[in-house]
Amino acid sequence: MRLCYRLRIRGSHHIPKQGAALVVCNHVSFMDALVLGGASPRPLRFVMDQPIFDSPGLKWWFQLVGAIPIESERRSPGALRRTLDDVSRALQHGEVVMVFPEGRLTPDGEIHAFRRGLETILARDNVPVIPAGLAGLWGSWTSHFGGKALKKWPSRFRAPVSLHFGPPIDRQMIGGVALRSYLEDQVRGLKAAADKDIGHHPAD
């Protein structure tokens, strides 16, 4: 990742040295998981779309790093429960699981509403949540900037990319505030700091 991008990583010490945790981040491009995995001091178990997990030539690698595939209920009844069970097992074994709560790549560079699955995960396993904000990958050929991701030729090399991790959050810290909205606000703030870190603004 450091060969491909000029990475600036802030706050990676917030990921606990041991024990379960859930990392949540905005979703900009198909390279996000690799950037996050490289920036984390511990291995991350990524939750990713089943069609991407099944990619020819890449599935062996996703299986090797312990990615957790997720399929839509429309395509496979019971798929969401199976994914939640896999996530729960990983957390109960003290692993760090990474999710993109928007559930898709951003179509416009902005952060979109977090989906309910995040609250479902935390209702089953009340673990610390590490918010993260990622900036610099909007505009890359692996993002939806200027057309569908991966359908364009790369136009940049070693672009500046910034990733900010925030302090761990648990339910007791925020009282009666809606957890999903609170985490979304935290990620938005971290992304804004990451944008500032590399001199970018959301409209760039």
Protein Blocks (a to p, Z undefined) as FASTA:
>chain_A
ZZmpccddehklmpcfbdcdddddddfbfklmmmmmmmpmbdcdddddfklmmpghklmm
mmmnopacdddfklmghklmmmmmmmmmmmmnopacdddfkopacfklpacdddfklmmm
mmmmccdddddddehjaopakbcehiaehiaccfbehiacdddddddddfklnomacfkl
mmmmmmmmmmmmmmmmnopafkZZ
